[in-house]
Amino acid sequence: MTAATPQDHKQPKDTPRKVEVMGVTMTISPAIFDDLDMVENLYDLQHADENEEGGFAIVPFLRKLCGKDYTDVKNALRDDSGRIPFEKVGEFVQQLLGQLNPNS
């Protein structure tokens, strides 16, 4: 029997991944990024300062990415005043994408 090499321990890239970010546990399939609509959402986010939708591009992106967990995400990010600060949303997206990155 040969010793396992590091790539033997990598999760297949199309296997849904269970992630926990800021108190919300979700299962997300990497296949979600094999979709032109999602790529357009990412593009719109990266170029928010160049298009008329601007920061509003975050809404369809999060709805599609989080799916049925979208409401749970919003509730987890809500502060004591009932607001969901964009700074917290940005932190959430960064952490979530970091966990979904197949190179991490």
PDB file as gemmi writes it, atoms N, CA and C in Angstrom:
CRYST1    1.000    1.000    1.000  90.00  90.00  90.00 P 1                      
ATOM      1  N   MET A   1       0.847  -1.172   0.000  1.00  0.00           N  
ATOM      2  CA  MET A   1       0.000   0.000   0.000  1.00  0.00           C  
ATOM      3  C   MET A   1       0.895   1.239   0.000  1.00  0.00           C  
ATOM      4  N   THR A   2       0.611   2.188  -0.885  1.00  0.00           N  
ATOM      5  CA  THR A   2       1.422   3.395  -0.967  1.00  0.00           C  
ATOM      6  C   THR A   2       0.844   4.492  -0.096  1.00  0.00           C  
ATOM      7  N   ALA A   3       1.715   5.402   0.283  1.00  0.00           N  
ATOM      8  CA  ALA A   3       1.277   6.524   1.110  1.00  0.00           C  
ATOM      9  C   ALA A   3       0.376   7.439   0.297  1.00  0.00           C  
ATOM     10  N   ALA A   4      -0.618   8.020   0.961  1.00  0.00           N  
ATOM     11  CA  ALA A   4      -1.542   8.936   0.287  1.00  0.00           C  
ATOM     12  C   ALA A   4      -0.823  10.238  -0.055  1.00  0.00           C  
ATOM     13  N   THR A   5      -1.062  10.700  -1.238  1.00  0.00           N  
ATOM     14  CA  THR A   5      -0.508  11.994  -1.627  1.00  0.00           C  
ATOM     15  C   THR A   5      -1.537  13.069  -1.336  1.00  0.00           C  
ATOM     16  N   PRO A   6      -1.109  14.322  -1.182  1.00  0.00           N  
ATOM     17  CA  PRO A   6      -2.048  15.386  -0.810  1.00  0.00           C  
ATOM     18  C   PRO A   6      -3.279  15.477  -1.713  1.00  0.00           C  
ATOM     19  N   GLN A   7      -3.134  15.282  -3.027  1.00  0.00           N  
ATOM     20  CA  GLN A   7      -4.292  15.397  -3.901  1.00  0.00           C  
ATOM     21  C   GLN A   7      -5.331  14.306  -3.628  1.00  0.00           C  
ATOM     22  N   ASP A   8      -4.922  13.201  -2.979  1.00  0.00           N  
ATOM     23  CA  ASP A   8      -5.882  12.155  -2.638  1.00  0.00           C  
ATOM     24  C   ASP A   8      -6.905  12.646  -1.610  1.00  0.00           C  
ATOM     25  N   HIS A   9      -6.567  13.701  -0.878  1.00  0.00           N  
ATOM     26  CA  HIS A   9      -7.438  14.198   0.176  1.00  0.00           C  
ATOM     27  C   HIS A   9      -8.302  15.362  -0.278  1.00  0.00           C  
ATOM     28  N   LYS A  10      -8.115  15.827  -1.505  1.00  0.00           N  
ATOM     29  CA  LYS A  10      -8.918  16.935  -2.002  1.00  0.00           C  
ATOM     30  C   LYS A  10     -10.318  16.446  -2.316  1.00  0.00           C  
ATOM     31  N   GLN A  11     -11.281  17.306  -2.006  1.00  0.00           N  
ATOM     32  CA  GLN A  11     -12.663  16.993  -2.322  1.00  0.00           C  
ATOM     33  C   GLN A  11     -12.875  17.206  -3.825  1.00  0.00           C  
ATOM     34  N   PRO A  12     -13.585  16.297  -4.516  1.00  0.00           N  
ATOM     35  CA  PRO A  12     -13.843  16.513  -5.940  1.00  0.00           C  
ATOM     36  C   PRO A  12     -14.493  17.875  -6.163  1.00  0.00           C  
ATOM     37  N   LYS A  13     -14.098  18.543  -7.257  1.00  0.00           N  
ATOM     38  CA  LYS A  13     -14.532  19.926  -7.445  1.00  0.00           C  
ATOM     39  C   LYS A  13     -16.023  20.087  -7.686  1.00  0.00           C  
ATOM     40  N   ASP A  14     -16.757  19.041  -8.094  1.00  0.00           N  
ATOM     41  CA  ASP A  14     -18.189  19.209  -8.283  1.00  0.00           C  
ATOM     42  C   ASP A  14     -19.027  18.638  -7.149  1.00  0.00           C  
ATOM     43  N   THR A  15     -18.413  18.268  -6.065  1.00  0.00           N  
ATOM     44  CA  THR A  15     -19.138  17.765  -4.906  1.00  0.00           C  
ATOM     45  C   THR A  15     -19.652  18.940  -4.080  1.00  0.00           C  
ATOM     46  N   PRO A  16     -20.951  18.944  -3.738  1.00  0.00           N  
ATOM     47  CA  PRO A  16     -21.457  20.026  -2.883  1.00  0.00           C  
ATOM     48  C   PRO A  16     -20.640  20.127  -1.600  1.00  0.00           C  
ATOM     49  N   ARG A  17     -20.415  21.360  -1.175  1.00  0.00           N  
ATOM     50  CA  ARG A  17     -19.611  21.594   0.031  1.00  0.00           C  
ATOM     51  C   ARG A  17     -20.466  22.190   1.124  1.00  0.00           C  
ATOM     52  N   LYS A  18     -20.299  21.658   2.308  1.00  0.00           N  
ATOM     53  CA  LYS A  18     -20.968  22.214   3.478  1.00  0.00           C  
ATOM     54  C   LYS A  18     -20.040  23.272   4.060  1.00  0.00           C  
ATOM     55  N   VAL A  19     -20.548  24.482   4.186  1.00  0.00           N  
ATOM     56  CA  VAL A  19     -19.747  25.573   4.721  1.00  0.00           C  
ATOM     57  C   VAL A  19     -20.520  26.261   5.837  1.00  0.00           C  
ATOM     58  N   GLU A  20     -19.764  26.805   6.772  1.00  0.00           N  
ATOM     59  CA  GLU A  20     -20.378  27.622   7.823  1.00  0.00           C  
ATOM     60  C   GLU A  20     -19.711  28.978   7.802  1.00  0.00           C  
ATOM     61  N   VAL A  21     -20.530  29.994   7.667  1.00  0.00           N  
ATOM     62  CA  VAL A  21     -20.027  31.362   7.617  1.00  0.00           C  
ATOM     63  C   VAL A  21     -20.907  32.230   8.512  1.00  0.00           C  
ATOM     64  N   MET A  22     -20.300  32.875   9.458  1.00  0.00           N  
ATOM     65  CA  MET A  22     -20.968  33.810  10.360  1.00  0.00           C  
ATOM     66  C   MET A  22     -22.241  33.218  10.967  1.00  0.00           C  
ATOM     67  N   GLY A  23     -22.146  31.955  11.376  1.00  0.00           N  
ATOM     68  CA  GLY A  23     -23.247  31.302  12.058  1.00  0.00           C  
ATOM     69  C   GLY A  23     -24.272  30.632  11.167  1.00  0.00           C  
ATOM     70  N   VAL A  24     -24.088  30.683   9.861  1.00  0.00           N  
ATOM     71  CA  VAL A  24     -25.028  30.043   8.935  1.00  0.00           C  
ATOM     72  C   VAL A  24     -24.329  28.871   8.262  1.00  0.00           C  
ATOM     73  N   THR A  25     -24.947  27.696   8.324  1.00  0.00           N  
ATOM     74  CA  THR A  25     -24.420  26.513   7.657  1.00  0.00           C  
ATOM     75  C   THR A  25     -25.220  26.292   6.378  1.00  0.00           C  
ATOM     76  N   MET A  26     -24.496  26.147   5.272  1.00  0.00           N  
ATOM     77  CA  MET A  26     -25.133  25.951   3.975  1.00  0.00           C  
ATOM     78  C   MET A  26     -24.403  24.854   3.225  1.00  0.00           C  
ATOM     79  N   THR A  27     -25.110  24.219   2.316  1.00  0.00           N  
ATOM     80  CA  THR A  27     -24.497  23.280   1.400  1.00  0.00           C  
ATOM     81  C   THR A  27     -24.602  23.895   0.014  1.00  0.00           C  
ATOM     82  N   ILE A  28     -23.437  24.134  -0.599  1.00  0.00           N  
ATOM     83  CA  ILE A  28     -23.403  24.817  -1.890  1.00  0.00           C  
ATOM     84  C   ILE A  28     -22.649  23.952  -2.888  1.00  0.00           C  
ATOM     85  N   SER A  29     -23.255  23.779  -4.035  1.00  0.00           N  
ATOM     86  CA  SER A  29     -22.612  23.023  -5.101  1.00  0.00           C  
ATOM     87  C   SER A  29     -21.721  23.954  -5.916  1.00  0.00           C  
ATOM     88  N   PRO A  30     -20.479  23.568  -6.133  1.00  0.00           N  
ATOM     89  CA  PRO A  30     -19.602  24.385  -6.975  1.00  0.00           C  
ATOM     90  C   PRO A  30     -20.157  24.557  -8.384  1.00  0.00           C  
ATOM     91  N   ALA A  31     -21.074  23.681  -8.793  1.00  0.00           N  
ATOM     92  CA  ALA A  31     -21.685  23.791 -10.118  1.00  0.00           C  
ATOM     93  C   ALA A  31     -22.434  25.108 -10.282  1.00  0.00           C  
ATOM     94  N   ILE A  32     -22.751  25.768  -9.180  1.00  0.00           N  
ATOM     95  CA  ILE A  32     -23.455  27.046  -9.266  1.00  0.00           C  
ATOM     96  C   ILE A  32     -22.637  28.072 -10.055  1.00  0.00           C  
ATOM     97  N   PHE A  33     -21.317  27.903 -10.058  1.00  0.00           N  
ATOM     98  CA  PHE A  33     -20.459  28.838 -10.788  1.00  0.00           C  
ATOM     99  C   PHE A  33     -20.289  28.439 -12.253  1.00  0.00           C  
ATOM    100  N   ASP A  34     -20.880  27.303 -12.643  1.00  0.00           N  
ATOM    101  CA  ASP A  34     -20.883  26.865 -14.037  1.00  0.00           C  
ATOM    102  C   ASP A  34     -22.202  27.308 -14.663  1.00  0.00           C  
ATOM    103  N   ASP A  35     -22.481  28.603 -14.541  1.00  0.00           N  
ATOM    104  CA  ASP A  35     -23.752  29.172 -14.957  1.00  0.00           C  
ATOM    105  C   ASP A  35     -23.503  30.621 -15.370  1.00  0.00           C  
ATOM    106  N   LEU A  36     -23.862  30.948 -16.585  1.00  0.00           N  
ATOM    107  CA  LEU A  36     -23.617  32.297 -17.095  1.00  0.00           C  
ATOM    108  C   LEU A  36     -24.285  33.360 -16.233  1.00  0.00           C  
ATOM    109  N   ASP A  37     -25.493  33.089 -15.739  1.00  0.00           N  
ATOM    110  CA  ASP A  37     -26.158  34.077 -14.887  1.00  0.00           C  
ATOM    111  C   ASP A  37     -25.321  34.382 -13.650  1.00  0.00           C  
ATOM    112  N   MET A  38     -24.748  33.339 -13.042  1.00  0.00           N  
ATOM    113  CA  MET A  38     -23.937  33.554 -11.845  1.00  0.00           C  
ATOM    114  C   MET A  38     -22.654  34.301 -12.187  1.00  0.00           C  
ATOM    115  N   VAL A  39     -22.053  33.961 -13.312  1.00  0.00           N  
ATOM    116  CA  VAL A  39     -20.837  34.666 -13.735  1.00  0.00           C  
ATOM    117  C   VAL A  39     -21.159  36.143 -14.002  1.00  0.00           C  
ATOM    118  N   GLU A  40     -22.324  36.407 -14.601  1.00  0.00           N  
ATOM    119  CA  GLU A  40     -22.736  37.797 -14.809  1.00  0.00           C  
ATOM    120  C   GLU A  40     -22.923  38.510 -13.473  1.00  0.00           C  
ATOM    121  N   ASN A  41     -23.513  37.826 -12.495  1.00  0.00           N  
ATOM    122  CA  ASN A  41     -23.673  38.422 -11.169  1.00  0.00           C  
ATOM    123  C   ASN A  41     -22.322  38.762 -10.557  1.00  0.00           C  
ATOM    124  N   LEU A  42     -21.357  37.855 -10.675  1.00  0.00           N  
ATOM    125  CA  LEU A  42     -20.009  38.119 -10.159  1.00  0.00           C  
ATOM    126  C   LEU A  42     -19.373  39.303 -10.885  1.00  0.00           C  
ATOM    127  N   TYR A  43     -19.533  39.340 -12.199  1.00  0.00           N  
ATOM    128  CA  TYR A  43     -18.987  40.446 -12.988  1.00  0.00           C  
ATOM    129  C   TYR A  43     -19.603  41.770 -12.531  1.00  0.00           C  
ATOM    130  N   ASP A  44     -20.920  41.783 -12.381  1.00  0.00           N  
ATOM    131  CA  ASP A  44     -21.602  43.008 -11.945  1.00  0.00           C  
ATOM    132  C   ASP A  44     -21.096  43.475 -10.587  1.00  0.00           C  
ATOM    133  N   LEU A  45     -20.829  42.513  -9.687  1.00  0.00           N  
ATOM    134  CA  LEU A  45     -20.298  42.876  -8.372  1.00  0.00           C  
ATOM    135  C   LEU A  45     -18.896  43.476  -8.478  1.00  0.00           C  
ATOM    136  N   GLN A  46     -18.063  42.849  -9.302  1.00  0.00           N  
ATOM    137  CA  GLN A  46     -16.690  43.318  -9.439  1.00  0.00           C  
ATOM    138  C   GLN A  46     -16.611  44.672 -10.132  1.00  0.00           C  
ATOM    139  N   HIS A  47     -17.619  44.998 -10.931  1.00  0.00           N  
ATOM    140  CA  HIS A  47     -17.628  46.258 -11.674  1.00  0.00           C  
ATOM    141  C   HIS A  47     -18.780  47.155 -11.234  1.00  0.00           C  
ATOM    142  N   ALA A  48     -19.142  47.061  -9.970  1.00  0.00           N  
ATOM    143  CA  ALA A  48     -20.286  47.806  -9.447  1.00  0.00           C  
ATOM    144  C   ALA A  48     -20.148  49.311  -9.637  1.00  0.00           C  
ATOM    145  N   ASP A  49     -18.925  49.806  -9.579  1.00  0.00           N  
ATOM    146  CA  ASP A  49     -18.729  51.241  -9.732  1.00  0.00           C  
ATOM    147  C   ASP A  49     -18.839  51.692 -11.197  1.00  0.00           C  
ATOM    148  N   GLU A  50     -18.915  50.745 -12.127  1.00  0.00           N  
ATOM    149  CA  GLU A  50     -18.968  51.069 -13.553  1.00  0.00           C  
ATOM    150  C   GLU A  50     -20.351  50.896 -14.161  1.00  0.00           C  
ATOM    151  N   ASN A  51     -21.298  50.323 -13.432  1.00  0.00           N  
ATOM    152  CA  ASN A  51     -22.616  50.115 -14.023  1.00  0.00           C  
ATOM    153  C   ASN A  51     -23.701  50.767 -13.183  1.00  0.00           C  
ATOM    154  N   GLU A  52     -24.857  50.951 -13.791  1.00  0.00           N  
ATOM    155  CA  GLU A  52     -25.930  51.678 -13.112  1.00  0.00           C  
ATOM    156  C   GLU A  52     -26.530  50.919 -11.935  1.00  0.00           C  
ATOM    157  N   GLU A  53     -26.418  49.595 -11.929  1.00  0.00           N  
ATOM    158  CA  GLU A  53     -26.943  48.823 -10.802  1.00  0.00           C  
ATOM    159  C   GLU A  53     -26.076  48.990  -9.566  1.00  0.00           C  
ATOM    160  N   GLY A  54     -24.793  49.203  -9.769  1.00  0.00           N  
ATOM    161  CA  GLY A  54     -23.874  49.404  -8.662  1.00  0.00           C  
ATOM    162  C   GLY A  54     -23.957  48.315  -7.622  1.00  0.00           C  
ATOM    163  N   GLY A  55     -24.022  48.721  -6.375  1.00  0.00           N  
ATOM    164  CA  GLY A  55     -24.037  47.787  -5.253  1.00  0.00           C  
ATOM    165  C   GLY A  55     -25.269  46.917  -5.186  1.00  0.00           C  
ATOM    166  N   PHE A  56     -26.321  47.277  -5.929  1.00  0.00           N  
ATOM    167  CA  PHE A  56     -27.529  46.460  -5.908  1.00  0.00           C  
ATOM    168  C   PHE A  56     -27.302  45.084  -6.523  1.00  0.00           C  
ATOM    169  N   ALA A  57     -26.201  44.909  -7.220  1.00  0.00           N  
ATOM    170  CA  ALA A  57     -25.881  43.615  -7.834  1.00  0.00           C  
ATOM    171  C   ALA A  57     -25.694  42.523  -6.782  1.00  0.00           C  
ATOM    172  N   ILE A  58     -25.487  42.918  -5.544  1.00  0.00           N  
ATOM    173  CA  ILE A  58     -25.282  41.941  -4.473  1.00  0.00           C  
ATOM    174  C   ILE A  58     -26.547  41.115  -4.219  1.00  0.00           C  
ATOM    175  N   VAL A  59     -27.706  41.709  -4.456  1.00  0.00           N  
ATOM    176  CA  VAL A  59     -28.964  41.023  -4.137  1.00  0.00           C  
ATOM    177  C   VAL A  59     -29.172  39.771  -4.997  1.00  0.00           C  
ATOM    178  N   PRO A  60     -29.164  39.873  -6.337  1.00  0.00           N  
ATOM    179  CA  PRO A  60     -29.355  38.632  -7.107  1.00  0.00           C  
ATOM    180  C   PRO A  60     -28.226  37.628  -6.898  1.00  0.00           C  
ATOM    181  N   PHE A  61     -27.008  38.132  -6.671  1.00  0.00           N  
ATOM    182  CA  PHE A  61     -25.872  37.246  -6.406  1.00  0.00           C  
ATOM    183  C   PHE A  61     -26.126  36.407  -5.153  1.00  0.00           C  
ATOM    184  N   LEU A  62     -26.477  37.067  -4.053  1.00  0.00           N  
ATOM    185  CA  LEU A  62     -26.707  36.345  -2.794  1.00  0.00           C  
ATOM    186  C   LEU A  62     -27.933  35.443  -2.865  1.00  0.00           C  
ATOM    187  N   ARG A  63     -28.988  35.922  -3.512  1.00  0.00           N  
ATOM    188  CA  ARG A  63     -30.191  35.081  -3.632  1.00  0.00           C  
ATOM    189  C   ARG A  63     -29.869  33.778  -4.355  1.00  0.00           C  
ATOM    190  N   LYS A  64     -29.122  33.881  -5.443  1.00  0.00           N  
ATOM    191  CA  LYS A  64     -28.800  32.690  -6.223  1.00  0.00           C  
ATOM    192  C   LYS A  64     -27.807  31.793  -5.477  1.00  0.00           C  
ATOM    193  N   LEU A  65     -26.781  32.399  -4.896  1.00  0.00           N  
ATOM    194  CA  LEU A  65     -25.754  31.622  -4.202  1.00  0.00           C  
ATOM    195  C   LEU A  65     -26.297  30.931  -2.955  1.00  0.00           C  
ATOM    196  N   CYS A  66     -27.085  31.643  -2.177  1.00  0.00           N  
ATOM    197  CA  CYS A  66     -27.572  31.102  -0.901  1.00  0.00           C  
ATOM    198  C   CYS A  66     -28.839  30.273  -1.050  1.00  0.00           C  
ATOM    199  N   GLY A  67     -29.569  30.461  -2.133  1.00  0.00           N  
ATOM    200  CA  GLY A  67     -30.783  29.686  -2.358  1.00  0.00           C  
ATOM    201  C   GLY A  67     -31.743  29.753  -1.184  1.00  0.00           C  
ATOM    202  N   LYS A  68     -32.177  28.589  -0.725  1.00  0.00           N  
ATOM    203  CA  LYS A  68     -33.160  28.518   0.366  1.00  0.00           C  
ATOM    204  C   LYS A  68     -32.626  29.074   1.684  1.00  0.00           C  
ATOM    205  N   ASP A  69     -31.318  29.249   1.789  1.00  0.00           N  
ATOM    206  CA  ASP A  69     -30.717  29.769   3.021  1.00  0.00           C  
ATOM    207  C   ASP A  69     -30.613  31.299   3.037  1.00  0.00           C  
ATOM    208  N   TYR A  70     -31.102  31.956   1.998  1.00  0.00           N  
ATOM    209  CA  TYR A  70     -30.965  33.415   1.884  1.00  0.00           C  
ATOM    210  C   TYR A  70     -31.549  34.145   3.099  1.00  0.00           C  
ATOM    211  N   THR A  71     -32.742  33.759   3.529  1.00  0.00           N  
ATOM    212  CA  THR A  71     -33.367  34.416   4.684  1.00  0.00           C  
ATOM    213  C   THR A  71     -32.554  34.170   5.949  1.00  0.00           C  
ATOM    214  N   ASP A  72     -32.036  32.963   6.123  1.00  0.00           N  
ATOM    215  CA  ASP A  72     -31.194  32.667   7.288  1.00  0.00           C  
ATOM    216  C   ASP A  72     -29.934  33.524   7.281  1.00  0.00           C  
ATOM    217  N   VAL A  73     -29.362  33.729   6.099  1.00  0.00           N  
ATOM    218  CA  VAL A  73     -28.173  34.575   5.978  1.00  0.00           C  
ATOM    219  C   VAL A  73     -28.514  35.997   6.405  1.00  0.00           C  
ATOM    220  N   LYS A  74     -29.595  36.520   5.866  1.00  0.00           N  
ATOM    221  CA  LYS A  74     -29.990  37.889   6.232  1.00  0.00           C  
ATOM    222  C   LYS A  74     -30.198  38.019   7.734  1.00  0.00           C  
ATOM    223  N   ASN A  75     -30.861  37.046   8.326  1.00  0.00           N  
ATOM    224  CA  ASN A  75     -31.115  37.106   9.769  1.00  0.00           C  
ATOM    225  C   ASN A  75     -29.821  37.029  10.572  1.00  0.00           C  
ATOM    226  N   ALA A  76     -28.871  36.226  10.120  1.00  0.00           N  
ATOM    227  CA  ALA A  76     -27.590  36.103  10.824  1.00  0.00           C  
ATOM    228  C   ALA A  76     -26.782  37.391  10.744  1.00  0.00           C  
ATOM    229  N   LEU A  77     -26.958  38.145   9.671  1.00  0.00           N  
ATOM    230  CA  LEU A  77     -26.191  39.380   9.482  1.00  0.00           C  
ATOM    231  C   LEU A  77     -26.865  40.601  10.109  1.00  0.00           C  
ATOM    232  N   ARG A  78     -28.104  40.457  10.504  1.00  0.00           N  
ATOM    233  CA  ARG A  78     -28.886  41.574  11.062  1.00  0.00           C  
ATOM    234  C   ARG A  78     -28.290  42.011  12.405  1.00  0.00           C  
ATOM    235  N   ASP A  79     -28.171  43.331  12.598  1.00  0.00           N  
ATOM    236  CA  ASP A  79     -27.641  43.828  13.869  1.00  0.00           C  
ATOM    237  C   ASP A  79     -28.777  44.080  14.863  1.00  0.00           C  
ATOM    238  N   ASP A  80     -28.442  44.610  16.038  1.00  0.00           N  
ATOM    239  CA  ASP A  80     -29.430  44.819  17.100  1.00  0.00           C  
ATOM    240  C   ASP A  80     -30.532  45.795  16.711  1.00  0.00           C  
ATOM    241  N   SER A  81     -30.243  46.685  15.767  1.00  0.00           N  
ATOM    242  CA  SER A  81     -31.252  47.660  15.336  1.00  0.00           C  
ATOM    243  C   SER A  81     -32.162  47.086  14.255  1.00  0.00           C  
ATOM    244  N   GLY A  82     -31.863  45.861  13.794  1.00  0.00           N  
ATOM    245  CA  GLY A  82     -32.669  45.243  12.751  1.00  0.00           C  
ATOM    246  C   GLY A  82     -32.140  45.466  11.344  1.00  0.00           C  
ATOM    247  N   ARG A  83     -31.080  46.243  11.227  1.00  0.00           N  
ATOM    248  CA  ARG A  83     -30.470  46.520   9.927  1.00  0.00           C  
ATOM    249  C   ARG A  83     -29.457  45.439   9.560  1.00  0.00           C  
ATOM    250  N   ILE A  84     -29.167  45.354   8.267  1.00  0.00           N  
ATOM    251  CA  ILE A  84     -28.124  44.454   7.782  1.00  0.00           C  
ATOM    252  C   ILE A  84     -27.064  45.340   7.131  1.00  0.00           C  
ATOM    253  N   PRO A  85     -26.031  45.686   7.887  1.00  0.00           N  
ATOM    254  CA  PRO A  85     -25.010  46.603   7.365  1.00  0.00           C  
ATOM    255  C   PRO A  85     -24.240  46.002   6.189  1.00  0.00           C  
ATOM    256  N   PHE A  86     -24.008  46.825   5.165  1.00  0.00           N  
ATOM    257  CA  PHE A  86     -23.285  46.350   3.989  1.00  0.00           C  
ATOM    258  C   PHE A  86     -21.875  45.894   4.330  1.00  0.00           C  
ATOM    259  N   GLU A  87     -21.274  46.471   5.344  1.00  0.00           N  
ATOM    260  CA  GLU A  87     -19.940  46.024   5.759  1.00  0.00           C  
ATOM    261  C   GLU A  87     -19.977  44.550   6.170  1.00  0.00           C  
ATOM    262  N   LYS A  88     -21.022  44.184   6.891  1.00  0.00           N  
ATOM    263  CA  LYS A  88     -21.172  42.794   7.330  1.00  0.00           C  
ATOM    264  C   LYS A  88     -21.472  41.873   6.138  1.00  0.00           C  
ATOM    265  N   VAL A  89     -22.255  42.375   5.198  1.00  0.00           N  
ATOM    266  CA  VAL A  89     -22.553  41.603   3.985  1.00  0.00           C  
ATOM    267  C   VAL A  89     -21.260  41.336   3.218  1.00  0.00           C  
ATOM    268  N   GLY A  90     -20.420  42.362   3.106  1.00  0.00           N  
ATOM    269  CA  GLY A  90     -19.138  42.211   2.419  1.00  0.00           C  
ATOM    270  C   GLY A  90     -18.254  41.174   3.092  1.00  0.00           C  
ATOM    271  N   GLU A  91     -18.198  41.208   4.421  1.00  0.00           N  
ATOM    272  CA  GLU A  91     -17.417  40.221   5.172  1.00  0.00           C  
ATOM    273  C   GLU A  91     -17.954  38.811   4.916  1.00  0.00           C  
ATOM    274  N   PHE A  92     -19.280  38.684   4.915  1.00  0.00           N  
ATOM    275  CA  PHE A  92     -19.903  37.383   4.683  1.00  0.00           C  
ATOM    276  C   PHE A  92     -19.520  36.842   3.312  1.00  0.00           C  
ATOM    277  N   VAL A  93     -19.656  37.673   2.280  1.00  0.00           N  
ATOM    278  CA  VAL A  93     -19.353  37.234   0.914  1.00  0.00           C  
ATOM    279  C   VAL A  93     -17.887  36.832   0.799  1.00  0.00           C  
ATOM    280  N   GLN A  94     -16.993  37.631   1.385  1.00  0.00           N  
ATOM    281  CA  GLN A  94     -15.557  37.310   1.344  1.00  0.00           C  
ATOM    282  C   GLN A  94     -15.273  35.961   1.992  1.00  0.00           C  
ATOM    283  N   GLN A  95     -15.825  35.751   3.174  1.00  0.00           N  
ATOM    284  CA  GLN A  95     -15.590  34.491   3.881  1.00  0.00           C  
ATOM    285  C   GLN A  95     -16.193  33.312   3.128  1.00  0.00           C  
ATOM    286  N   LEU A  96     -17.394  33.498   2.586  1.00  0.00           N  
ATOM    287  CA  LEU A  96     -18.053  32.420   1.867  1.00  0.00           C  
ATOM    288  C   LEU A  96     -17.276  32.041   0.614  1.00  0.00           C  
ATOM    289  N   LEU A  97     -16.887  33.022  -0.175  1.00  0.00           N  
ATOM    290  CA  LEU A  97     -16.127  32.731  -1.390  1.00  0.00           C  
ATOM    291  C   LEU A  97     -14.773  32.117  -1.050  1.00  0.00           C  
ATOM    292  N   GLY A  98     -14.172  32.544   0.055  1.00  0.00           N  
ATOM    293  CA  GLY A  98     -12.912  31.964   0.494  1.00  0.00           C  
ATOM    294  C   GLY A  98     -13.056  30.482   0.817  1.00  0.00           C  
ATOM    295  N   GLN A  99     -14.180  30.110   1.415  1.00  0.00           N  
ATOM    296  CA  GLN A  99     -14.397  28.688   1.741  1.00  0.00           C  
ATOM    297  C   GLN A  99     -14.742  27.858   0.510  1.00  0.00           C  
ATOM    298  N   LEU A 100     -15.363  28.497  -0.485  1.00  0.00           N  
ATOM    299  CA  LEU A 100     -15.751  27.769  -1.690  1.00  0.00           C  
ATOM    300  C   LEU A 100     -14.618  27.667  -2.693  1.00  0.00           C  
ATOM    301  N   ASN A 101     -13.570  28.474  -2.524  1.00  0.00           N  
ATOM    302  CA  ASN A 101     -12.454  28.468  -3.448  1.00  0.00           C  
ATOM    303  C   ASN A 101     -11.783  27.094  -3.433  1.00  0.00           C  
ATOM    304  N   PRO A 102     -11.746  26.423  -4.580  1.00  0.00           N  
ATOM    305  CA  PRO A 102     -11.162  25.069  -4.596  1.00  0.00           C  
ATOM    306  C   PRO A 102      -9.669  25.048  -4.283  1.00  0.00           C  
ATOM    307  N   ASN A 103      -8.993  26.177  -4.335  1.00  0.00           N  
ATOM    308  CA  ASN A 103      -7.559  26.236  -4.041  1.00  0.00           C  
ATOM    309  C   ASN A 103      -7.265  26.532  -2.577  1.00  0.00           C  
ATOM    310  N   SER A 104      -8.312  26.720  -1.787  1.00  0.00           N  
ATOM    311  CA  SER A 104      -8.051  27.063  -0.380  1.00  0.00           C  
ATOM    312  C   SER A 104      -8.000  25.838   0.494  1.00  0.00           C  
TER     313      SER A 104                                                      
END                                                                             
